[in-house]
Amino acid sequence: MLRILPLVAAIALGGCSALDSVFGAAETAPLPGERVSILQQGNAVEPSEGVQGVVIRLPRPQRVAEWPQAGGYPDRAMHHLELSDEPRLVWSVSAGSGSSSTTFLTAAPIVANGRVYTMDAYGQVSAFEAATGRSLWRVDVTPADESSAVVAGGIAAAGGRVFVGSGYAEVLALDGTTGQVIWRVTATAPVRAAPAVFGDRLYVITAENQTLALSASTGERIWSHQGIQETAGLLGGSSPATDGSVVIAPYSSGEVVALRADTGRVLWGDNLAAVRRQNAVAALSDIRGLPVIDRGLVYAVSHSGRTAAIDVRSGVRLWDRELGGQETVWVAGDWLFLVTAEAEVVALSRRDGQVRWVTRLPRWNDPDRRRGPITWTGPVLASDRLVLAGSNGEAVSLSPYTGEVTGVLRLPGATRVPPVVADGTLYILTDSATLVALR
């Protein structure tokens, strides 16, 4: 049974030892001074002096019945959700096949019409009753002529349908009640992230950095936009955000492009690639976290070390910080919350990007030897706590007001897709495709 435990892990700050050379140890004495690892991707984040006296105030928690798309709503702004003070495990089910040595589970669960939908690592889409976890249907969307597994895409729900972006370069619409395929169209390249849906428009981004706008009714292509193609990127991908009039397309090149939702015409473009790149991994400019549209601003985070606030109409960058990550920034009130690539959870002022507090989570399973890296996904803000899930098989909760760790939840296994909250229930999908519900 899942239980809340006190936090027992802490990050160890170990000193540097002399590096043994394959040509033998050096005979001369080492130079004096502090040793700094060349593998560090950047400096630790520190709170900004200008906001240390500012009290964080958040809107009251609101109960939402659904989490129908990746990131929640099409604009990805969910604000403050309602969850009980002590959520307990109410059910746990297998959602199919989990990650393996050849393929990976990348699609987060979604909730719509009293059902929870998942997509496993091998392209099986499943529906469960949200109240009980009872299995309703399971459909394999793998094409008949395909035998090998690929990186799966993602799912979204709207209008009684489930839309699937497939790693087999397809986009599908399924009946949300039965799982029956309504339409199936071929994309220009594999789709490795969830679609975005608004009204009768469906927006997907392919692995070659092309945004496609499709009819949600028929799958017919309406327009497309081609971004700069990249030869390398992070596992999975990012989805567009839309408010119905503008589509924000994030690409693995670090580009953020605003497109008119009706025509696909480019309104503006920006690039969040880092100016300084310390190593090959940090050099990946991929935007994997979802962009968020909130009150006239776009917030986006690149892996290579840039977080920015951009005016949604003009494209003017209002502020940016040297903070990189793979997760979606969470917006609530006048504050942003994000987890960086360095396992730091940061609270930022929405207005100017100043840092109110920083909490450093465990980054290594073996901190002394810096082995077994831990990745954290989230956060989601629910009833005055930030919830993040980790690849170490734990979920942690933090106070959004101070950053203090308030509890640790043992999970059935490692988790690399973000948790979701709908109708007062917290859903977490592990790497082994175990779906748990807590309320």
Secondary structure, 3 states (H helix, E strand, C coil): CCCEECCCCCCCCCCCCCCCCCCCCCCCCCCCCCCCCCCCCCCCCCCCHHHCCCCCCCCCCECCCCECECCECCCCCCCCECCCCCCCEEEEEECCCCCCCCCCCCCCCEEECCEEEEECCCCEEEEEECCCCCEEEEEECCCCCCCCCCCCCEEEEECCEEEEEECCCEEEEEECCCCCEEEEEECCCCECCCCEEECCEEEEEECCCEEEEEECCCCCEEEEEECCCCCCCCCCCCCCEECCCEEEEECCCCEEEEEECCCCCEEEEEECCCCCCCCCCCCCCCCCCCCEEECCEEEEEECCCEEEEEECCCCCEEEEECCCCCCCCEEECCEEEEECCCCEEEEEECCCCCEEEEEECCCEEECCCCEEECCEEEEEEECCCEEEEECCCEEEEECCCCCCEEEEEECCCCCCCCCEEECCEEEEECCCCEEEEEC
